[in-house]
């Protein structure tokens, strides 16, 4: 049999060891989350912590050494740290990609049924105008528009959500207003 096809006996975390195990090793998860900028005040902190806990147990179950000597437990910490960190980074990448895709075309730009009040030509022009506005905005400014228009958040709520100052949110608003005025000026000239 080749090394890749050998049957490995899978280790499992005994129920009576769970509390002690998590008490001893949850610091690994907390350390990784801090390193990656995921703090307890974030709404998704518990999700990341839970994912890290699952990976910690997987690391225990898949660790290739026997835990018979104390040195092997120290090696486990490094092994678990890498396994959890890689997984958290992967989750952050996936979440970032998802948020970018969602911001590309916010829901309020898409209407499923045409209103009888607007002609098809008006709707096409309106959509082109909105697409033009989106193209002019930075990702942060798009966040501001979505948070203001769709979620109807205040400047303080937006600042808290994006971990910035209210002054920064006001700068975003000013930049969006300036770009909107420019777009309206161009539209009025045509």
N, C-alpha and C positions, 0 to 999 in steps of 0.2 A: 504494500500500500504506500502511496506517496504521502508526503507531509500534508498536502492540502486536503486529502480525503480521510485522514485519520479521525476516528471518533474521539472527541473530547468529552469528558464527563463534565457536564455543566454544573457549576456551583450555584446554589441559590441562597439568598439571605434568610436565615431562620427568623421566624416571627419573634421569638424571644430576644433576638439580637437587634431588631430594628431600631428601637428607641435609642439605645446606646450608640449604634452605628451612625444614625443621623445626628445625634448630639455631638459626636466626635468629628464628623466630616462635613457638616453643613457649611462650615466656614469656607470650604473650597468653593462652594456655589456662590456664597455671598461675595467672596473676593473676586471671582470672575465677573459677576454682575456689575460690581463697582468698576472694575477695570474697563468694562465695555460701556460704561455710562448708563447703566440701568439701576436706578435708585428706587427706594421703597415708595416714594411719592408718585411714581408713574403708575398709571392705571393698569399696565400690562406686567407689572413687576411680579405678581403672584404667578402668572402664566410662565414667565421665564424661570422663576424659582422652581416651579413644579417640573418643568422640562429638565432643568438641571438635576433635580432629585431623581428623576427617572434614569437619566444618564449615569448618575452616581451608582445606582443599583446595577445597571448594565455593566459598568466598569468593574464592580465587585464580582459579578457573575462571570465576566470574560477575562479577568486578570489571569495571566498565564502561570503565575507562581502559586505556591501552596499556602502561604501565610503561616508556615511553621516557625519561621524565625522573625524576630523583630525587624530586621533589616528589610524584609520583604514587605512589611506594612509601610515602611517609609517609601519604598519604590512604588507601592500602590498609590500613594498621594500624588506623585508626579504623573503616573499613568492616568488616574482619574481626572486630574486637572486638565491635561491635554484633551482627553476625550470630551469632557464637558465644555471646555472653551471652544473647541472646534464646532461642537453642536450649536452653542449659543451664537457664534459668529454666523453660522449657516442660517439660523433662524432670523437673525437681524437682517441678513442679506435678502432673504425671502420676504420679510415684512417691508423692507425698503422698496423692493421691486414692486410689490403689491400696491404700496402707497403711491408710487410714481405712476403706475398704470391707472389707478383710480383718479389721480389728479389730472391726467392728460385730457380727459373729457368729463368734467363734473356733471352729475346727474341733471342739474337744473338747465343744462344746455340741450338736453335731449328731451323732446316731447314725443310721446308715442302716438298721439292722435292730433291731427291738424285742427286748429280752431277755425270755425266757419268765418270768423271776423277777418282773418288775414288771408291774402291770396298766397299761392304757392311761391310766387316771385318775391313777395315781402318776407316770407319765412326763409327763403334761400339767402336773401340779402342780410337778414338778421343773423342767421347762422354764420355767414361769412364774416360779418362784423364781430361776432362773439369769438370766432376762431382767430381773427386778427388781434383782438384784445388778448386772448390767451397767449398768442405767439410773442407778444410784447412783454409779458410778465415773466418775472423770475419764479422759480419754484416757491420761494417764500411768499411772494406776492399772490401767487395762485392759492396758496394755503390761506392767506388773509381773505381773499375773495370768497372762497368756499366756506370758511368759518363765519364770515360776516353774513353772507347771503343765504346759504343753506342752513347752517347750524344756528344762525342768529346769536352768535356769541358776542359778548362785550369785549372791549379792548383788554380789560383785566383778565377775562377768561381765556382769550387768545394768547396773551402773554404767558399765563400759567401753563397752558396746553403745550406751548412750544419752548418753554423754559427760557424766555427772553424778558426784557423789561417792557413796560407799557410804552416807553418812549420809542423803542424799536418798532412796536406795532403801529404807532402813529407815523413813523417814518415810512413803513410799508403802505399805510393808507395814503399818505401824501404822494408816494411814487405811483401808486395805482391811479389816483385821481389825475395826476399829471399825464400819464399815458392814456387815460381815458379821454381827457380833454384833447390831446393830440389826435387821437383816433377820430373823435367827433369832428374836429376841424377838417381833417382829411375827407371825411364822409360828406360834409357840407359843401366842400369845394367841388365834389363830383356830382 
